Amino acid sequence: MRVLASRRFRQIIWGLYITSLVCALCLILGPLINDHKIASNQGRALARVIAVTDLRTTIDYQDETGQFHTPPEGVLYPGNLGPGQLVWVNYSKDNPDLVKVEGRTWRLALIPAGSVALSSTIIAAIVISISKRMAKKLT
């Protein structure tokens, strides 16, 4: 019975590990898809940073038709921006709420995704190794 429980525990760890790798992949695919959508019908504008919070950086900008936009989800890749700052942005003409800071790309997601994958691999390897040693001691 203990061997079965130990085996089931390792299966759960493998499942959690695979789930974390899928999440790491999604951390890359999401920005990659957003960048592609912006690039497929791109506009450029000068935006003003309104507010910076832990969850989002709010901007407003005027598109080429003269209409003002304040994307509710904020701007993509907002690192090192501050309130009142002017910054060039690229936006999707098809969806003006999809905006990114000019010059910043999906590649910024590689480090967080790599960190998730690496830390998950290390944790899973340690837990599975300990689990196997404990299972050998029980048999």
Secondary structure, DSSP 4 states (H G I P E B T S, - for coil): -HHHHHHHHHHHHHHHHHHHHHHHHHHHHHHHHHHHHHHHTEEEEEEEEEEE-SS-EEEEEE-TTS-EE--TT--BS-TT--TT-EEEEEEESS-TT-EEETT--GGGGHHHHHHHHHHHHHHHHHHHHHHHHHHHHH-
